[in-house]
Amino acid sequence: MGVTKSDLFTEAQNEIAQLAKAFAHPARVAIIQYMLRSNACINGDLVQELGLAQATISQHLRELKDLGIIQGTIEGTRVNYCINPIRWGEIKTLFNQFFDQLESCGEGDCC
């Protein structure tokens, strides 16, 4: 398969694809769900919660942070991460707009 030419697609299409890749890994979904339940977390908590290696957790956290899905603060030797509520709202709106493009169709009228 060839290299994706992202410049052929709109900014919104590229953003949806990047975000979908973030949600496509079950470890990142589990991390997000844990943060949503606890409203904050410490990196070490995730190691115990998910049973993954610290390095693996850190890699997933970095990817989520790079997309702005999570944010972190440093307190001594700990980094506390939580969901970025502003970005979460933007993502929700983006995906809702994407999914809402399908017009309602009656039974059997779609294809």
CYANA upper distance limits for C-alpha pairs under 8 A (distance plus 0.5 A):
  5 LYS  CA      9 PHE  CA      8.31
  6 SER  CA     14 ASN  CA      7.11
  9 PHE  CA     13 GLN  CA      6.58
  9 PHE  CA     14 ASN  CA      7.01
 10 THR  CA     14 ASN  CA      6.80
 11 GLU  CA     15 GLU  CA      6.60
 12 ALA  CA     16 ILE  CA      6.59
 12 ALA  CA     94 LEU  CA      8.44
 13 GLN  CA     17 ALA  CA      6.71
 14 ASN  CA     18 GLN  CA      6.70
 15 GLU  CA     19 LEU  CA      6.64
 16 ILE  CA     20 ALA  CA      6.42
 16 ILE  CA     94 LEU  CA      7.93
 16 ILE  CA     95 PHE  CA      7.81
 17 ALA  CA     21 LYS  CA      6.74
 18 GLN  CA     22 ALA  CA      7.04
 19 LEU  CA     23 PHE  CA      6.90
 19 LEU  CA     67 LEU  CA      7.89
 20 ALA  CA     24 ALA  CA      6.43
 21 LYS  CA     25 HIS  CA      7.75
 22 ALA  CA     28 ARG  CA      7.30
 22 ALA  CA     63 GLU  CA      7.78
 22 ALA  CA     64 LEU  CA      7.29
 23 PHE  CA     28 ARG  CA      6.87
 23 PHE  CA     29 VAL  CA      6.29
 24 ALA  CA     28 ARG  CA      8.28
 24 ALA  CA     29 VAL  CA      8.11
 25 HIS  CA     29 VAL  CA      6.94
 26 PRO  CA     30 ALA  CA      6.56
 27 ALA  CA     31 ILE  CA      6.63
 27 ALA  CA     50 LEU  CA      8.30
 27 ALA  CA     60 HIS  CA      7.99
 28 ARG  CA     32 ILE  CA      6.64
 28 ARG  CA     60 HIS  CA      6.59
 28 ARG  CA     61 LEU  CA      8.22
 28 ARG  CA     64 LEU  CA      8.07
 29 VAL  CA     33 GLN  CA      6.60
 30 ALA  CA     34 TYR  CA      6.55
 30 ALA  CA     50 LEU  CA      8.10
 31 ILE  CA     35 MET  CA      6.74
 31 ILE  CA     46 LEU  CA      7.68
 32 ILE  CA     36 LEU  CA      6.61
 32 ILE  CA     83 ILE  CA      7.92
 33 GLN  CA     37 ARG  CA      6.70
 34 TYR  CA     38 SER  CA      6.65
 35 MET  CA     39 ASN  CA      5.70
 35 MET  CA     40 ALA  CA      5.97
 35 MET  CA     41 CYS  CA      6.74
 35 MET  CA     81 TYR  CA      8.33
 35 MET  CA     82 CYS  CA      6.38
 35 MET  CA     83 ILE  CA      6.97
 36 LEU  CA     40 ALA  CA      8.13
 36 LEU  CA     82 CYS  CA      8.36
 36 LEU  CA     83 ILE  CA      7.38
 39 ASN  CA     82 CYS  CA      6.59
 39 ASN  CA     83 ILE  CA      7.65
 40 ALA  CA     80 ASN  CA      7.24
 40 ALA  CA     81 TYR  CA      6.28
 40 ALA  CA     82 CYS  CA      4.98
 40 ALA  CA     83 ILE  CA      7.93
 41 CYS  CA     45 ASP  CA      7.03
 41 CYS  CA     46 LEU  CA      8.00
 41 CYS  CA     80 ASN  CA      6.06
 41 CYS  CA     81 TYR  CA      5.98
 41 CYS  CA     82 CYS  CA      6.88
 42 ILE  CA     46 LEU  CA      7.48
 42 ILE  CA     78 ARG  CA      7.28
 42 ILE  CA     79 VAL  CA      6.61
 42 ILE  CA     80 ASN  CA      5.16
 42 ILE  CA     81 TYR  CA      6.79
 43 ASN  CA     47 VAL  CA      7.44
 43 ASN  CA     57 ILE  CA      8.15
 43 ASN  CA     58 SER  CA      8.15
 43 ASN  CA     78 ARG  CA      7.91
 43 ASN  CA     79 VAL  CA      6.97
 43 ASN  CA     80 ASN  CA      7.22
 43 ASN  CA     81 TYR  CA      7.85
 44 GLY  CA     48 GLN  CA      7.20
 44 GLY  CA     54 GLN  CA      8.03
 45 ASP  CA     49 GLU  CA      6.48
 46 LEU  CA     50 LEU  CA      6.23
 46 LEU  CA     51 GLY  CA      8.16
 46 LEU  CA     52 LEU  CA      8.50
 46 LEU  CA     57 ILE  CA      7.68
 47 VAL  CA     51 GLY  CA      5.82
 47 VAL  CA     52 LEU  CA      6.02
 47 VAL  CA     53 ALA  CA      6.82
 47 VAL  CA     54 GLN  CA      6.49
 47 VAL  CA     57 ILE  CA      7.37
 48 GLN  CA     52 LEU  CA      8.25
 52 LEU  CA     56 THR  CA      6.91
 52 LEU  CA     57 ILE  CA      7.00
 53 ALA  CA     57 ILE  CA      6.81
 54 GLN  CA     58 SER  CA      6.59
 55 ALA  CA     59 GLN  CA      6.73
 56 THR  CA     60 HIS  CA      6.91
 57 ILE  CA     61 LEU  CA      6.60
 58 SER  CA     62 ARG  CA      6.59
 59 GLN  CA     63 GLU  CA      6.93
 60 HIS  CA     64 LEU  CA      6.80
 61 LEU  CA     65 LYS  CA      6.48
 61 LEU  CA     70 ILE  CA      8.35
 62 ARG  CA     66 ASP  CA      6.47
 63 GLU  CA     67 LEU  CA      7.01
 64 LEU  CA     68 GLY  CA      6.90
 64 LEU  CA     69 ILE  CA      5.88
 64 LEU  CA     70 ILE  CA      6.39
 65 LYS  CA     69 ILE  CA      6.28
 65 LYS  CA     70 ILE  CA      5.44
 65 LYS  CA     71 GLN  CA      6.45
 65 LYS  CA     72 GLY  CA      8.47
 68 GLY  CA     84 ASN  CA      7.29
 68 GLY  CA     87 ARG  CA      6.74
 69 ILE  CA     83 ILE  CA      6.57
 69 ILE  CA     84 ASN  CA      6.10
 69 ILE  CA     87 ARG  CA      6.46
 69 ILE  CA     88 TRP  CA      6.70
 70 ILE  CA     81 TYR  CA      6.99
 70 ILE  CA     82 CYS  CA      5.97
 70 ILE  CA     83 ILE  CA      4.86
 70 ILE  CA     84 ASN  CA      5.33
 71 GLN  CA     81 TYR  CA      6.03
 71 GLN  CA     82 CYS  CA      6.12
 71 GLN  CA     83 ILE  CA      6.74
 71 GLN  CA     84 ASN  CA      6.04
 72 GLY  CA     79 VAL  CA      6.72
 72 GLY  CA     80 ASN  CA      5.77
 72 GLY  CA     81 TYR  CA      4.65
 72 GLY  CA     82 CYS  CA      6.88
 73 THR  CA     79 VAL  CA      6.04
 73 THR  CA     80 ASN  CA      5.76
 73 THR  CA     81 TYR  CA      7.08
 74 ILE  CA     78 ARG  CA      6.34
 74 ILE  CA     79 VAL  CA      4.93
 74 ILE  CA     80 ASN  CA      6.83
 75 GLU  CA     79 VAL  CA      6.60
 75 GLU  CA     80 ASN  CA      7.85
 83 ILE  CA     88 TRP  CA      7.61
 84 ASN  CA     88 TRP  CA      6.46
 85 PRO  CA     89 GLY  CA      6.68
 86 ILE  CA     90 GLU  CA      6.94
 87 ARG  CA     91 ILE  CA      6.61
 88 TRP  CA     92 LYS  CA      6.61
 89 GLY  CA     93 THR  CA      6.66
 90 GLU  CA     94 LEU  CA      6.60
 91 ILE  CA     95 PHE  CA      6.65
 92 LYS  CA     96 ASN  CA      6.47
 93 THR  CA     97 GLN  CA      6.54
 94 LEU  CA     98 PHE  CA      6.75
 95 PHE  CA     99 PHE  CA      6.57
 96 ASN  CA    100 ASP  CA      6.30
 97 GLN  CA    101 GLN  CA      6.98
105 CYS  CA    109 ASP  CA      6.34
105 CYS  CA    110 CYS  CA      6.32
106 GLY  CA    110 CYS  CA      7.68
